[in-house]
Amino acid sequence: MKKILLVGAGLYNAVVANELKKYFDVTVIDKRSHIAGNIYTEKRENINVHVYGAHIFHTSNKEVWDYINKFAEFNNYINSPIAIYKDELYNLPFNMNTFSKLFNVKTPFEAMEIIEKEKKEANINSITNLEEQAISLVGKTIYEKLVKDYTAKQWGRDCKELPSFIIKRLPVRFTFDNNYFNDRYQGIPLGGYTKIVEKMLEGTKVVLNIDFFSQKDKYLKDFDYIVYTGSIDQFYDYKFGKLDYRTVYFETETLSCPNYQGNAVVNYTSKEVPFTRIIEHKHFEFDSTSPKTIISKEFSKTFEEGDEPYYPVNDFKNNSLYDLYLNEAKKEEKVFFGGRLGLYKYFDMDDTIEKAFEFINFFKEKYLS
């Protein structure tokens, strides 16, 4: 059997391994001490903690939903985040519950009238930055209280200095519906995400705590094919320069109370609060009887050497730089790039599975037909 090395034990390569192990000798390596990448969950105090931040599975793709359900049973969790601006509390996404509190209105017509009036008063004819884009979409009140400081914290820059494309749209609903996602299927896996990846990797050789770059030349020599899900610029030793990322870090605490904030996700939208949100992990599942609770405060920062790259900065400069690396990748005969770092694009979990499916179909057609 041909030998394949999958670099990275996250969701993308877990799907690839699960499908290709029937036809190839597959080995998975990861520099971390655990599998599952950023969807890794760990049980503490009988609570499944999302160690690298909140992960809520949602999709409208039935094939993806049916596939992931082969590896876990999902609950009916609905993502309904709360926003706190100073001492005011609002529902997200922007909907009639939000507008009734912001504007003291009862009907969609009243809310729509106020928002349209604010957009008209802003008199924005040419959109040159994120602030102008946001106000042109939702008006000044929503922007000032729920978008401006939160977005500045996320990106580390004033909204007037950010490109407009970051906010192509803002979800505005004139219904009393707090469900953040529009997708048909949504939920949290019972027992956490790590168990899903464990099942996908059953029967596959997995080696942890090993850095691909410590033996890169040997791996390239010993394996017939390599699927690499690390940073594409690092693979090429940054020959064209380094791609930019945003990253996040967490301050996680175990509290001696059963319920801290009453919701899984609470966003803090004012600049006076340094973190962007607090995640209370036990609220993702409904059967935790733990007398304690675990919360994670999430902070956003510029990526530095040694940080985990989370979000590609897909502006013109970085996309142009990525294109140079992509051209190099196209010349490869045995190395294939995948995942958010290999493809330099942020993916939700369902997108990741779809991309893995695409690669698997391509690979099987090329090497098995």
C-alpha positions in Angstrom: 0.0 0.0 0.0 1.2 3.5 -0.8 2.1 5.5 2.3 0.4 8.9 3.2 1.5 11.3 5.9 -1.1 13.6 7.3 0.5 16.6 9.0 -1.9 17.8 11.7 -4.5 15.8 13.6 -7.3 18.3 13.3 -10.8 17.8 11.8 -9.6 18.1 8.1 -7.0 15.4 8.3 -9.3 13.3 10.6 -11.9 13.2 7.8 -9.1 12.5 5.2 -7.7 9.7 7.4 -11.0 8.1 7.9 -11.8 7.9 4.2 -8.3 7.1 2.8 -7.2 4.5 5.4 -9.3 1.9 3.4 -6.9 2.3 0.5 -3.6 3.6 1.8 -1.2 3.2 4.7 -1.9 6.4 6.6 0.1 8.0 9.4 -1.0 11.2 11.2 1.4 13.4 13.1 0.8 16.5 15.3 3.1 18.8 17.2 0.6 19.1 20.0 0.1 16.6 22.8 -3.5 15.9 21.7 -5.6 15.2 18.6 -8.5 17.2 17.3 -6.7 20.5 16.7 -8.6 23.6 17.7 -11.9 21.7 18.2 -10.2 19.8 21.1 -12.5 19.4 24.1 -11.4 18.2 27.6 -13.5 17.0 30.5 -13.0 19.0 33.7 -15.3 19.0 36.7 -17.6 16.8 34.6 -17.8 19.7 32.0 -16.6 19.4 28.4 -14.4 22.4 28.0 -13.8 23.9 24.5 -10.1 24.5 25.1 -9.5 26.6 22.0 -12.7 28.6 22.1 -16.4 28.0 21.4 -17.2 25.5 18.6 -20.8 25.2 17.6 -21.5 22.8 14.7 -23.9 24.2 12.2 -24.6 23.4 8.5 -27.2 23.4 5.8 -25.4 20.6 4.0 -27.3 17.3 4.8 -24.4 15.2 3.5 -22.0 16.9 6.0 -24.6 16.6 8.8 -25.2 12.9 8.2 -21.5 12.3 8.0 -20.6 14.0 11.3 -23.6 12.2 13.0 -21.9 8.9 12.3 -19.4 9.7 14.9 -21.5 11.3 17.6 -24.9 12.1 18.8 -25.7 15.8 18.8 -27.9 17.7 21.2 -30.3 20.5 20.1 -28.2 23.4 21.3 -29.1 26.7 19.6 -26.5 29.5 19.5 -28.2 32.5 21.1 -25.5 34.8 22.3 -26.0 37.8 24.5 -24.2 41.2 24.1 -23.3 43.4 27.1 -22.6 47.1 26.4 -21.5 48.8 29.6 -24.5 48.0 31.8 -27.0 47.2 29.0 -27.8 43.7 27.8 -29.0 42.8 24.3 -29.9 39.7 22.3 -27.8 38.7 19.2 -28.0 38.6 16.3 -29.7 42.0 15.7 -33.4 41.2 15.9 -36.6 42.5 17.3 -35.6 41.7 20.8 -32.5 43.9 20.3 -34.4 46.7 18.6 -37.2 46.8 21.2 -34.6 47.5 23.9 -32.5 49.8 21.8 -35.3 51.9 20.4 -38.3 51.2 22.7 -40.3 49.9 19.7 -42.7 46.9 19.3 -43.1 46.4 15.6 -40.8 45.6 12.7 -42.0 48.7 10.9 -41.0 51.0 13.8 -37.6 49.4 14.0 -37.0 49.5 10.3 -38.1 53.1 10.1 -35.5 54.2 12.8 -32.7 52.2 11.2 -33.4 53.6 7.7 -33.6 57.1 9.2 -30.2 56.7 10.8 -28.7 55.4 7.6 -30.1 58.3 5.7 -28.8 60.9 8.2 -25.3 59.4 8.0 -25.3 60.5 4.4 -22.6 58.0 3.4 -22.1 58.2 -0.4 -18.7 56.5 -0.7 -17.7 53.6 1.6 -14.0 53.7 2.4 -13.7 51.9 5.7 -15.4 49.5 8.1 -17.2 52.2 10.1 -18.9 53.6 7.0 -19.8 50.1 5.8 -21.4 49.2 9.2 -23.3 52.4 9.6 -24.6 52.1 6.0 -25.9 48.6 6.9 -27.4 49.1 10.4 -27.3 52.8 11.4 -25.4 54.6 14.0 -27.0 53.3 17.2 -26.4 49.7 16.6 -22.9 50.4 15.3 -21.9 52.5 18.3 -23.1 50.1 20.9 -22.7 46.6 19.4 -20.2 46.8 16.5 -17.6 49.6 16.9 -15.6 48.6 20.0 -16.1 44.9 19.7 -14.7 44.9 16.2 -11.8 47.2 17.2 -10.9 44.7 19.9 -11.1 41.8 17.5 -8.7 43.4 15.0 -6.6 45.7 17.2 -7.4 48.7 15.1 -10.0 51.5 15.0 -12.9 50.7 12.7 -12.0 53.8 10.6 -8.6 52.1 9.9 -10.1 48.8 8.9 -11.1 47.8 5.3 -14.9 47.7 4.6 -14.7 44.1 3.3 -14.4 42.7 6.8 -18.1 43.4 7.3 -19.7 42.5 4.0 -23.1 42.1 5.8 -24.5 42.3 9.3 -27.3 40.0 10.3 -30.5 42.0 10.8 -33.7 40.2 11.4 -37.1 41.9 12.0 -38.4 38.9 13.9 -38.1 37.9 17.6 -35.7 35.1 16.8 -32.4 34.8 18.8 -31.0 31.9 16.8 -27.7 33.2 15.5 -27.4 30.8 12.6 -29.7 30.3 9.7 -28.5 26.8 9.0 -30.9 23.9 8.9 -28.8 21.7 11.3 -27.1 22.8 14.5 -25.9 21.3 17.8 -23.1 20.2 20.1 -21.8 16.6 20.2 -22.6 14.8 23.4 -19.3 14.0 25.1 -17.4 16.7 23.2 -15.5 17.0 19.9 -12.4 15.0 20.8 -14.4 11.8 20.7 -15.5 12.5 17.1 -11.9 12.8 16.0 -10.9 9.7 18.0 -13.5 7.7 16.1 -12.4 9.1 12.8 -8.8 8.1 13.5 -9.5 4.6 14.7 -7.1 2.2 13.0 -4.7 4.9 11.9 -1.2 5.4 13.3 -1.1 8.7 15.2 2.1 10.2 16.6 1.9 13.3 18.8 4.4 15.7 20.2 6.4 15.7 16.9 7.2 18.7 14.7 7.1 18.0 11.0 9.9 20.4 10.4 12.3 18.5 12.7 12.4 15.8 10.0 10.9 17.4 6.9 13.4 16.0 4.4 13.0 12.5 5.8 9.2 12.7 5.7 9.3 13.9 2.1 11.6 11.0 1.2 9.8 8.2 3.2 6.2 8.9 2.2 4.5 8.7 -1.2 2.1 11.6 -0.4 1.8 14.2 2.3 -1.3 16.2 3.2 -0.1 19.3 5.1 -2.5 21.4 7.2 0.1 23.7 8.8 0.9 27.3 7.7 1.7 27.2 4.0 4.3 30.0 4.4 6.1 28.0 7.0 6.3 25.0 4.7 8.2 27.1 2.2 10.4 28.6 4.9 8.7 32.1 4.5 10.6 32.5 1.2 8.1 35.2 0.0 7.5 36.7 3.5 5.2 35.9 6.4 1.4 35.8 6.1 -0.5 37.8 8.7 -2.9 36.2 11.3 -5.0 37.3 14.2 -4.9 35.1 17.3 -6.8 34.7 20.5 -5.9 33.6 24.0 -8.0 32.6 26.9 -8.1 33.1 30.7 -10.0 30.1 32.0 -11.3 29.8 35.6 -13.2 27.2 37.6 -15.7 28.9 39.8 -17.4 27.5 42.9 -21.0 28.2 41.7 -23.3 26.2 39.4 -24.1 29.1 37.0 -22.1 32.2 36.3 -23.8 34.0 33.4 -26.8 31.9 32.3 -25.6 31.6 28.7 -22.9 29.8 26.8 -21.6 32.9 25.0 -21.8 36.5 26.2 -20.1 39.2 24.1 -18.7 42.4 25.8 -18.9 45.1 23.2 -17.5 48.2 25.0 -13.8 49.1 24.9 -13.7 49.4 28.7 -13.7 45.5 28.9 -10.4 44.2 27.5 -11.8 40.7 26.4 -14.3 40.2 23.6 -16.5 37.5 25.3 -16.9 35.0 28.1 -17.7 31.4 27.3 -19.4 29.3 30.0 -18.8 25.8 28.8 -21.4 23.9 30.7 -24.3 25.7 28.9 -23.3 24.0 25.6 -24.7 20.8 27.0 -27.8 20.4 29.2 -27.0 17.5 31.4 -24.0 18.7 33.5 -24.8 18.2 37.2 -21.5 19.8 38.3 -21.8 22.1 41.3 -19.1 24.2 39.7 -18.8 26.0 36.4 -15.9 26.8 34.1 -15.6 30.1 32.2 -13.1 31.3 29.6 -12.5 35.0 28.9 -11.4 35.4 25.2 -8.9 38.0 24.2 -7.9 39.0 20.7 -4.4 40.0 19.7 -1.9 40.3 16.8 -0.2 37.0 16.0 3.4 36.8 17.2 6.0 34.0 16.9 5.0 31.1 19.2 1.2 32.0 19.1 -1.4 29.8 17.5 -2.5 31.4 14.2 -6.3 31.5 14.3 -7.7 33.9 11.7 -6.0 34.6 8.3 -6.0 38.3 7.5 -7.4 38.1 4.0 -6.7 41.6 2.8 -5.2 42.5 -0.6 -1.6 42.4 0.7 -1.9 38.9 2.3 -4.0 37.4 -0.5 -1.4 38.5 -3.0 1.3 36.9 -0.8 -0.7 33.7 -0.5 -1.0 33.5 -4.3 2.8 33.3 -4.5 2.8 30.4 -2.1 -0.2 28.8 -4.0 1.8 28.9 -7.2 4.6 27.0 -5.4 2.0 24.5 -4.1 0.7 23.8 -7.6 4.2 22.6 -8.6 4.2 19.9 -5.9 3.8 16.3 -7.1 3.4 14.6 -3.7 2.4 17.4 -1.2 -1.2 18.6 -0.8 -2.3 21.5 1.3 -5.5 21.7 3.3 -7.3 23.3 6.3 -7.5 26.9 7.3 -3.7 27.3 7.5 -2.8 25.4 4.4 -5.4 27.1 2.3 -5.1 30.5 4.2 -8.8 30.9 4.7 -11.0 30.7 7.8 -13.4 27.7 7.7 -16.2 26.7 10.0 -16.3 23.0 10.8 -18.8 22.2 8.1 -16.7 24.1 5.5 -13.7 22.1 6.7 -15.5 18.8 6.1 -16.7 19.9 2.7 -13.1 20.8 1.7 -11.9 17.5 3.0 -14.5 15.7 0.9 -13.4 17.7 -2.2 -9.8 16.6 -1.6 -10.7 13.0 -1.0 -12.7 12.8 -4.2 -9.9 14.4 -6.2 -7.3 12.2 -4.6 -9.2 8.9 -5.1 -10.0 9.8 -8.7 -6.3 10.7 -9.4 -4.7 7.8 -7.6 -7.3 5.0 -7.4 -9.1 5.2 -10.8 
